[in-house]
Amino acid sequence: MVYLSKIYTRTGDDGGTMLADGSRAPKHALRVGAYGDVDELNAVVGLVRMELARAPGALPAPFREAADEQLGRIQQELFDLGAELSTPEDTHGKKTRAGVTDASIDRLEAWIDAWNEELEPLRSFVLPGGGPVGATAHLARTVCRRAERTVCRLCAEQTVRPHPLRYLNRLSDYLFVFARAAAAAGGHPEPLWTPTERS
């Protein structure tokens, strides 16, 4: 259990921050950016859950309950992922016990398959939209892709397990399919991309 008695410490006023193993890094460091992007993603997933809660009549109760349970689990796993990314494996020999696992990734794949099973095949690329829940899920997807790119750069430069990158890649797929499922459940048409012909 984490216990925080004081929120401000003034130790970051110099542009540095403490990593999970006690070492310090500049706030512009790639590792800090990686877990910062994951933190932002977690906040946007929270927005998706808020949109679910605000639409009790717009979406069937079984859909809302299943979605909220899954998204809540994802938020916990994103915090685990942030804890892992904030712990350099090559510093002081310390590693965090928190982190995403093969089971986490397998569970995302199962959820993707379940949501996708009821959807119509795609006829074109989908534009972000499809009602408040769907649109917010698309926003989460784009933030997830950015986090994935940052973690990919981190993996190229430092020691990182393959699991964070795999998890974020699969999570972006989940958020895309979930956005489509939310649009379908709420009866919202999905806006499709119509390429503009250049004259």
HUSUL-V559365 format. One record per helix or strand. SS is the DSSP state (@ for helix, = for strand). FROM is the first residue (numbers start at 1). LEN is the number of residues. If there is no record, write none. Layout:
BEGIN
ss,from,len
SS,FROM,LEN
SS,FROM,LEN
END
This chain:
BEGIN
ss,from,len
=,16,3
=,24,3
@,30,24
@,61,25
@,102,15
=,126,1
@,131,27
@,163,23
=,192,1
END
